[in-house]
Amino acid sequence: IRNYIQQGSDREITIVSDGSVKEAQIRGTWAWSTVRRRQGKLKLHGIGAVGCENITNSKLDTTELHSYRMEAMALLDGMTTLSKLGWEGTIQWHTDSKAVIDTYKKYRGGVKASTWTKQRDKDVWEAISKQQRGWGNRIKLHHVESHVDKKKDKQGQRRIPTEIQWMNIAVDEMAEEGYALDIPQTQIHEHERVEGCKVYITNGKQHGEI
């Protein structure tokens, strides 16, 4: 994995990520993956992960996971993993969550008391904020429209996703796979570090620990 991310001369990688809350009162999943152009087409290729968070042991019976948290978990997972692997280049990160992009920008200079009081998912965003100190401005977040393949244009015709939108669709499928995968499930409020992921290498799948 370390050899993979060090390949190339541009020192830049592209990542797509997504989250899922299909079982919102039990668990949620997230996924992220690098993408590369292979045989003329963008493909999920290289390094990525699928993670799962379980809230059945939460103290609050009313606790319910939401997409914003899972999308943020994908970001935290990727930042933590690539930091541990020693990636020193830049990242063009594509997510379909505008809320995560806005929050990331808000805390780029550190947590602000004026906004922190109302911030939800403080455990996740505190961990992301700590990661930001080491990453500086090397991560650029971009919004990508979700589920374009299920939408129609003004004329009622099925829309054709762009290349990066297809990658978002593919990583969404990765997140959905997380419900069936036999991977450790993190517990809520335990995200100083993210564990229990399945690592994807090239076109295959391989269990691994970072």
N, C-alpha and C positions, 0 to 999 in steps of 0.2 A: 504494500500500500504506500509506504513512504517513497519507494522508487517511482510509483505511478504519479504521484502529485508533483514530483520534482522534474518530470519530463516536460519538454517544451521550452522554448526560449522567450515566450511572451510573459511568463510568470503571472498568468491570469487564468482563472478557471471560472466556468459558468455553472451555477447550481439552480435547481428548481426544487420547491418544497410544497408540502400540503399537509393538512390535518383532517381528521375524521372524528365525528362524535355520534356515530351510528347507535352506540349504546351509552348515551350520555349520562345515565344515572349509575352506570357500572364502571365503564372505562372508555378511554378515547385513544386514538392512535395518531401517529404522525410519520412522515417520511421525507427524506431529502436525497438528492442524487446529483452528482456532476453529470454534465452532458458534453458530448463531443460529436463532431461531424465525422460520420463513418460512411464511406461509399456515397458521399454526396448528400447524406441526410443527417439531421440531428438525432441523436439517440441517447438514452440513459446509458452511460458507459463510464466505468471507472470505479468510483467510490461513493457509497451512500449508506443509508441506514433506515431501518424501520423501528419505531419505538412504541411503547404502550404504557399508559398510566391508568392505574386502578384506584377507584375512590371508595370501594366498598367498606374500607376501614376508617373512613373519614368520621370525625366526631359529629358532623351535622347531617342529619337524615335528609335534609333538603338539598344537599350539595348536588350540583349537576354540572358536568363538564360542558364547555362551549368551544366553538371553533376558534375563537381568538386565542384561547390558551393553547390549544393543540398546534396552531400555526406558530405561536411563539416558542413552543417546545421544539419544533423542528429547527427553528433558527438557533436556539441555544445548543441543541445537539450538534449541529453542524459546526458552529463556532468553536465549541469545546473540542470536538474531535480533531478538526484541522489545526487547532492551536497545539494540541498534544503531538500531532504528527509533524509539527515544525513548518507548516506552510507559511512562507514569508511573502508571497505574492498577493495579488488583489483578487477579489471575488465579485463577480456580477451575479447577484442573487435575485431570483424571480419567485414571487409569491403572489397568490391571489387575494391576500389580506391587506387592504389599505390601512386597516386599524393597526396592524403590527408594524407596517412601514412608518406610520405617523408616530407611534410610541417609540420606536427605535430612534428616530430623528430627535424626538423630544429629550431623550436621556443620553444623547451622544456626548454631551459635556458633563455628564454625571447626574445623579438623582437630585431633583429639586424639591425642597420641602413643600413649596406652594402647590405642586401637582401630585406629590407622592401620597398624600393623605387619601385621595380619591382613587388612586391607581389600583385596579384589580390585579389579581395574580401577582402579588408583590414578590413571592418566592421566586417565580420565574424571571421577572424583570430585574430583580436585584442581581441574580446570577448573570443575566445578559449584560447588565450595566458593568459588572466586574470584567466581563470578557471584552467589552468595548474599549476599556483602557489599554489593553494590549493590541487590539486591532486598529485603533485609530480610525483613519478614513479609508482603510483598505477594503472595506465591504460596502458595496453600492447596492441598495435595494430597489427593485423595479416591480411595478404592479403588472400582473398578467391577468387578463379576464378568464374567469373559470367556466367550465362546462360549455364551451362554445359549440362543441359537437352536438349539443342537445338544444341549441337555439336556432331561431329562424330570423331571416332578415325582414325588411319592411314589405317585401313582395311575397312573404310566406315561404321562401325557399330556405332549405337547410343551409346554415352557414358552414363555411369551410375554415377550420382553425388554421392559424399561422403555425410555423414550426415550433415556436416557443409555447404556444397554446397547446399543441399536441404533447409537448413535454410535461406541461402542467397536468394534462389528462392522465398521462402515464404515471406520474408520481402520485396522483390521487389514487390510482389503482394499487400502487405499492402500499399506501396507507391503509386501504381497505383490506389488503392481505394480512395486515397486522393482527386482525381479530382471530385469524386461524393459525398464526405462527406460534410455535412453542418457544417463546422468549420471555425472560424475566419482565415483570411489570412493576414499574416504579410506583411509589406511593406519593400522594399529594403532599406538598411542602418538603420534598426531599431532593431539591434540584440544585444544590450547590454544584453537583456534577451529575451527568446523565449516564446511566449504565443500562445494560441489557438490550443491546441493539443487534440486529442482524446486518452484517456487512455485505454489500453487493460489490463483486469485483467483475469487471468486464461484463459479459452477458450471462454469467452464472450467479449462483447464490452460495454464500459460504458463511457459516457461523464464525464469529470472531470477537475478540475483545480488544479494545483500544487501551 
